[in-house]
Amino acid sequence: MTTSMHKPAPARRQRGAVLYIALIMLVLLALIGLVAMQVASMQERMAANYNAMNMAFQRVEGLVRNVECNLEDLENRRSHSCVDRISAISISYRCDDGHDTGVWVSQQSLSSAPAISVRKIDECVVGESIIAMGVGPMGETSPIVMYQISGYDTDFENAAGAPAPTTAAAVDTVFKL
């Protein structure tokens, strides 16, 4: 009885090239993952900044519109209820007070918000044209009242328990009655 035994084939010499390639690919995938996480983090911060700026702008816009509503009531032009009744609006009546909105805004701070500056400027405007000074179609004149309203507010209300404000916005407008 003859048994034939198979001899195992001689072991080929393995060089491990696949291992090196796989490790390089894993390192590249890890780097791509890190870059993707950084990009996502940057986009999240940009979205948060955009949201904060939008909230600050909406708050200051609402503040200015509320002051306009209160000025209409003050001038007895319209009788309606404003969102927030402003009991004392400090109005400057001087044309030559040197008011510069940019300087005024730079003097504000996140902790001083909301802030409002109101100037009556109808007597500061020179000239009487049909468009500018309120001459009606029949030739009768109606008194024109103009205010410059500057507002400053932040993304969050300065109140106990509220998040700290991070962003501010300012609006400067001329309101004509």
Number of C-alpha atoms within 10 A of each C-alpha: 3 4 5 6 6 6 6 6 6 6 6 6 6 7 8 8 8 10 10 11 11 11 11 12 12 12 12 12 12 12 12 12 12 12 12 12 12 12 12 12 12 12 12 12 12 12 12 12 14 13 14 20 18 16 19 24 22 16 23 26 19 15 22 26 18 17 25 21 21 24 19 19 16 12 11 10 11 12 12 11 10 15 13 11 12 12 7 7 13 10 14 15 15 13 14 8 9 7 13 9 17 11 9 15 20 8 9 16 15 20 12 12 20 20 19 22 20 22 19 19 19 19 12 12 11 9 8 10 9 12 8 11 17 17 16 11 8 6 9 8 12 10 10 13 16 17 20 20 21 24 28 27 32 29 24 20 18 17 9 7 7 9 11 15 18 13 20 24 22 22 17 19 13 15 19 14 15
